Amino acid sequence: MFGKSIKLFKVFGFQFKVDPSWIIIAALVTWSLAVGFFPHVIEGLQPLDYWKLAIVGALGLFFSILFHEFWHSMVARRFGVEVSGITLFIFGGVAEMPQEPKTPKSEFWIAIAGPAASLFLALVFYLIYDFGFRFGMDEAVSSVFMYVALINLILAIFNLIPAFPMDGGRILRSALWSIKKDQRWATKISTNFGMVFGLVLIGLGLLNILTGNIVGGLWYSLIGMFIRYAARNSYQQLAVKHALAGEQVRTLMKPPVTIPSSISLQEMVEDYVYRYHHKFFPVQDGKDRVEGCITTKQVGELGKEEWPRTQVREIMIPCSVSNSVGPDEDVADVLRTMNATGLSRMMVMENERLLGIISLKDILGYLTARMELQGDRGLE
């Protein structure tokens, strides 16, 4: 979902980040407030004053989104669900949870925490606005509090729509999961709601475009497409988790292809890379000890004229826990690690001894066969 995020700050151990795509929505929100909302709410100000109010209002919106996601994260931590960070991006914000909640109860409370936080902020900012209105607060200042109260109310209501993976969809999944005791079935039903809701938003977007509201229509359509993508992706991830449940690395690993450290890079390319088509090789001269690792990327960083006179041992790097796994680890965990690190092959090590290699290709091949045998037809 994200590119290279920019780290902002840490609060209670949660890393707050902003995705570069957020710049787009920040500019759009500020512009719409400066030329649309505030001139409509309060008349007679200078253009610069409207832009000042717009900037403060936009900051209020993004604070509200972070507050919403922060409480998702706090409750998730309370239920033992890891949260790797909170990121602002073009469609709002997200608490990054590598793992799904373990019970319907934890799913419900994690999901409801965000809308509840938004309703709390809506009430607080409305009370400030009301207090200011009664006791003579500057009209321009009070209009900002009115906007932030309104946007939090909208944020809460929108997120409660029962369309997975939105908060309302997760609440629906928790209820279905609790009733039937089947997380996968509950996910499929709530995800189909998400797919339909995304389609409705796309339809509204096209209707707005046809009636002349091009910017609004495009925005509806983009949000609809994102919700459909996120819904489908969430279901696929859970389907993968269930298909790989209980499978250990040793059942999928293959005999390792190792290369000696004494050969030249030219020999490595001709005798190993072109033959096996691997991007990663363990370097091993003896039967047990792994001396290091080498990748085609490392070789490619040298000019071809250097290959014949450069030995593997000269550019190989030490192996580490980041590119190795144990034989008894869950394949689902290995797949998650591969997705996070970008690795497509990992060594299977036991007591510093190389047992085999597990590759993304082998995992996906097994996964495809397993899901076909289970009759998984995906989303309907």
C-alpha positions in Angstrom: 0.0 0.0 0.0 2.7 2.5 0.9 5.9 3.8 -0.6 8.8 5.2 1.4 7.1 6.7 4.4 8.5 9.7 6.3 8.8 9.2 10.1 7.2 12.0 12.1 7.3 11.2 15.8 6.8 8.4 18.4 4.0 8.3 21.0 3.7 5.5 23.5 6.0 3.4 21.3 3.9 3.9 18.1 5.8 5.3 15.2 3.7 7.9 13.4 4.6 8.3 9.7 3.3 10.1 6.6 3.2 8.6 3.1 4.2 10.9 0.2 0.7 10.4 -1.2 -0.6 12.4 1.8 0.7 15.6 0.2 -2.0 15.3 -2.4 -4.9 15.1 0.0 -3.3 17.7 2.3 -3.2 20.2 -0.6 -6.8 19.3 -1.8 -8.2 19.7 1.7 -6.5 23.0 2.4 -7.6 24.4 -1.0 -11.2 23.3 -0.6 -11.4 24.8 2.9 -9.8 28.1 1.7 -12.0 28.6 -1.3 -15.2 26.7 -0.4 -16.0 25.9 3.2 -14.8 28.9 5.2 -15.9 31.6 2.7 -19.4 29.9 2.9 -19.4 29.8 6.7 -18.0 33.3 7.4 -18.1 36.2 4.9 -16.0 39.3 4.6 -12.5 38.0 5.3 -9.4 38.6 3.3 -8.2 35.7 1.1 -5.1 35.3 3.2 -7.3 34.9 6.3 -9.2 32.1 4.7 -6.0 30.3 3.8 -4.9 30.6 7.5 -8.1 29.1 8.7 -7.8 26.4 6.0 -4.3 25.4 7.2 -5.5 25.2 10.8 -8.6 23.3 9.8 -6.5 20.8 7.7 -4.2 20.3 10.7 -7.3 19.6 12.8 -8.4 17.0 10.3 -5.1 15.2 10.2 -4.9 15.3 14.0 -8.3 13.7 14.1 -7.3 10.9 11.8 -4.2 10.2 13.8 -6.2 10.3 17.1 -8.7 7.8 15.5 -5.9 5.4 14.5 -4.0 5.9 17.8 -7.0 4.4 19.7 -7.2 1.5 17.3 -3.6 0.9 18.1 -3.9 1.3 21.9 -6.8 -1.2 22.1 -5.0 -3.6 19.7 -1.9 -3.5 22.1 -4.3 -4.2 25.0 -5.4 -7.4 23.2 -1.9 -8.5 22.3 -2.0 -7.5 18.6 1.2 -6.0 17.3 1.0 -2.6 15.7 4.1 -1.6 13.6 3.1 2.0 13.0 0.5 4.5 12.2 0.6 6.1 8.7 -1.2 9.0 7.1 -1.8 8.4 3.3 -3.9 9.7 0.5 -7.1 8.0 1.7 -6.7 8.9 5.4 -4.8 6.9 7.9 -4.1 3.3 8.9 -2.8 1.5 12.0 -0.4 -1.1 10.5 -1.2 -4.5 12.1 0.8 -7.4 10.6 -1.5 -9.9 12.3 -5.3 -10.3 12.6 -7.1 -10.1 15.9 -7.3 -13.5 17.5 -10.9 -13.5 18.8 -14.2 -11.9 17.8 -14.1 -9.9 21.1 -10.7 -8.4 20.4 -11.8 -7.7 16.8 -14.9 -5.8 18.0 -13.1 -3.6 20.6 -10.2 -2.8 18.3 -12.7 -1.8 15.5 -15.0 0.2 17.6 -12.2 2.2 19.3 -11.6 4.4 16.3 -15.2 5.6 15.7 -15.6 6.0 19.5 -12.5 8.2 19.5 -13.8 10.3 16.6 -17.2 10.8 18.3 -15.4 11.9 21.5 -13.5 14.5 19.5 -16.6 15.6 17.8 -18.3 16.2 21.1 -15.2 18.0 22.6 -14.8 20.3 19.6 -18.5 21.0 19.4 -18.6 22.0 23.1 -15.7 24.3 22.5 -17.5 25.8 19.5 -20.7 26.2 21.5 -18.9 27.7 24.5 -17.2 30.2 22.2 -20.4 31.1 20.4 -22.1 31.8 23.7 -19.3 33.8 25.2 -18.1 35.9 22.3 -15.2 33.9 20.8 -14.0 35.3 17.5 -16.2 34.0 14.7 -13.4 32.9 12.5 -11.8 30.9 15.3 -15.0 29.3 16.4 -15.7 28.2 12.7 -12.5 26.1 12.9 -13.8 24.3 15.9 -17.2 23.8 14.2 -15.4 22.3 11.2 -13.3 19.9 13.2 -16.3 18.8 15.2 -18.3 18.2 12.0 -15.4 16.3 10.3 -15.0 14.0 13.3 -18.7 13.2 13.2 -18.5 12.4 9.5 -15.4 10.3 10.1 -17.1 8.2 12.8 -20.3 7.7 10.8 -18.4 6.8 7.5 -16.2 4.3 9.3 -19.2 2.6 10.8 -20.5 1.6 7.4 -20.5 -2.3 7.5 -18.1 -2.6 4.6 -14.9 -4.6 5.3 -12.1 -3.6 5.8 -13.6 -0.4 7.3 -14.3 -0.3 11.0 -18.0 -1.1 10.5 -17.0 -4.1 8.3 -14.7 -5.4 11.1 -17.5 -5.0 13.6 -19.8 -7.0 11.3 -17.1 -9.6 10.9 -16.7 -9.9 14.7 -20.4 -10.5 15.0 -20.6 -13.1 12.3 -17.4 -14.7 13.6 -18.9 -14.9 17.1 -22.1 -16.5 15.8 -20.7 -19.1 13.5 -17.2 -19.5 15.0 -15.7 -19.3 11.5 -13.4 -16.4 10.9 -12.9 -17.1 7.2 -16.6 -17.3 6.5 -17.2 -14.1 8.4 -14.4 -12.4 6.5 -15.9 -13.5 3.1 -19.4 -12.2 4.0 -18.2 -8.8 5.3 -15.7 -8.5 2.5 -18.5 -8.9 -0.1 -20.2 -6.0 1.6 -17.0 -4.0 1.2 -16.8 -4.9 -2.5 -20.5 -3.9 -3.1 -20.0 -0.6 -1.2 -16.9 0.2 -3.2 -18.9 -0.4 -6.4 -21.6 2.0 -5.1 -19.0 4.7 -4.5 -17.6 4.2 -8.0 -21.2 4.5 -9.4 -21.7 7.7 -7.4 -18.4 9.0 -8.8 -19.4 8.4 -12.4 -22.8 10.0 -11.8 -21.0 13.1 -10.3 -18.7 13.3 -13.3 -21.6 13.1 -15.7 -23.4 15.9 -13.9 -20.3 18.2 -14.0 -18.7 17.6 -10.5 -15.5 16.2 -11.9 -13.3 16.5 -8.9 -15.9 15.1 -6.5 -16.7 12.3 -8.9 -13.1 11.3 -9.3 -12.7 11.3 -5.5 -15.7 9.1 -5.0 -14.4 6.7 -7.7 -10.9 6.5 -6.2 -12.2 5.8 -2.7 -14.5 3.1 -4.1 -11.7 1.4 -6.0 -9.4 1.6 -3.0 -12.1 0.0 -0.7 -12.6 -2.8 -3.3 -8.8 -3.4 -3.5 -8.4 -3.4 0.3 -11.3 -5.7 0.8 -10.1 -8.2 -1.8 -6.5 -8.0 -0.5 -7.7 -8.6 3.1 -9.6 -11.7 2.2 -6.8 -13.1 0.1 -4.4 -12.6 3.0 -6.7 -14.5 5.4 -7.2 -17.2 2.8 -3.4 -17.6 2.5 -3.1 -17.8 6.3 -5.7 -20.6 6.5 -4.2 -22.5 3.6 -0.7 -22.4 5.1 -1.9 -23.0 8.7 0.3 -25.6 10.5 2.7 -26.0 7.6 6.3 -26.0 8.6 9.3 -24.9 6.6 10.8 -28.4 6.5 7.9 -29.7 4.4 8.5 -27.1 1.6 12.2 -26.6 1.6 14.3 -27.9 -1.3 18.0 -29.2 -1.3 20.3 -26.2 -1.4 22.3 -25.1 -4.4 25.5 -23.7 -2.9 28.6 -22.3 -4.7 32.3 -22.5 -3.6 33.9 -19.2 -2.5 37.0 -19.9 -4.7 35.3 -19.6 -8.1 35.2 -16.4 -10.2 32.1 -14.4 -10.6 32.2 -15.3 -14.3 32.1 -19.0 -13.4 29.3 -18.3 -10.9 27.2 -16.6 -13.6 27.7 -19.2 -16.3 27.6 -22.3 -14.1 25.0 -21.4 -11.5 23.0 -18.3 -12.3 22.2 -19.2 -15.9 21.6 -22.8 -14.9 19.5 -22.5 -11.8 18.1 -18.9 -12.4 18.4 -18.0 -8.7 19.1 -14.5 -7.4 20.6 -15.7 -4.1 23.2 -18.4 -3.3 24.7 -19.6 -0.1 28.5 -19.9 -0.3 29.8 -23.1 1.1 33.1 -24.9 0.6 32.7 -27.6 3.3 29.8 -29.9 4.0 28.4 -28.0 7.0 29.7 -24.5 7.3 28.2 -21.7 5.4 30.8 -19.1 4.7 28.5 -16.3 3.4 25.9 -15.3 0.9 26.0 -13.7 -2.5 23.3 -12.2 -4.8 23.0 -11.5 -8.5 22.5 -7.8 -7.5 26.0 -7.8 -5.9 27.5 -9.3 -9.0 25.7 -6.9 -11.3 27.1 -3.9 -9.4 30.5 -4.8 -10.7 31.4 -4.3 -14.4 31.4 -7.5 -16.5 35.1 -6.9 -17.1 35.7 -7.5 -13.4 33.9 -10.9 -13.3 36.7 -13.2 -14.6 39.3 -11.8 -12.1 37.0 -11.4 -9.0 36.4 -14.4 -6.8 33.1 -15.0 -4.9 34.8 -14.7 -1.5 35.8 -11.1 -2.3 32.3 -9.7 -2.5 30.2 -12.2 -0.5 28.5 -10.9 2.6 27.9 -12.6 6.0 24.6 -14.4 6.3 22.2 -13.2 8.9 19.0 -14.0 10.6 17.2 -11.8 8.1 17.8 -14.3 5.3 17.6 -17.5 7.2 14.8 -19.5 9.0 14.5 -22.6 11.1 13.0 -25.8 9.8 10.2 -25.8 12.3 9.0 -22.2 11.6 5.5 -21.7 10.1 5.5 -21.1 6.4 2.9 -18.3 6.9 5.4 -16.4 9.0 8.2 -16.9 6.4 5.9 -15.6 3.7 5.2 -12.5 5.8 8.9 -12.0 6.3 9.5 -12.3 2.6 6.9 -9.7 1.8 8.4 -7.3 4.4 12.0 -7.7 3.3 11.6 -8.3 -0.5 13.5 -11.6 -0.3 12.4 -14.4 -2.6 14.7 -17.2 -1.2 15.8 -17.9 2.4 18.2 -20.5 3.9 16.9 -23.1 6.2 19.4 -23.4 9.1 19.6 -25.6 12.1 22.5 -25.3 14.6 24.4 -23.3 12.0 24.0 -26.2 9.5 22.4 -25.5 6.1 19.5 -27.9 5.6 17.8 -26.5 2.5 16.3 -23.5 0.8 12.7 -22.2 0.9 11.6 -20.0 -2.0 8.7 -17.7 -2.7 8.0 -19.6 -5.9 7.7 -22.9 -4.0 5.4 -21.4 -1.3 3.1 -19.9 -4.0 3.1 -23.1 -6.0 2.1 -25.1 -2.8 -0.5 -22.4 -1.9 -2.1 -22.5 -5.3 -2.5 -26.2 -5.3 -3.8 -26.3 -1.7 -6.4 -23.7 -2.4 -7.6 -25.4 -5.5 -7.9 -28.7 -3.6 -9.9 -26.9 -0.9 -12.2 -25.5 -3.6 -11.6 -21.9 -2.7 -13.2 -19.8 -5.4 -12.4 -16.5 -3.8 -14.9 -13.7 -3.5 -18.3 -14.2 -5.1 
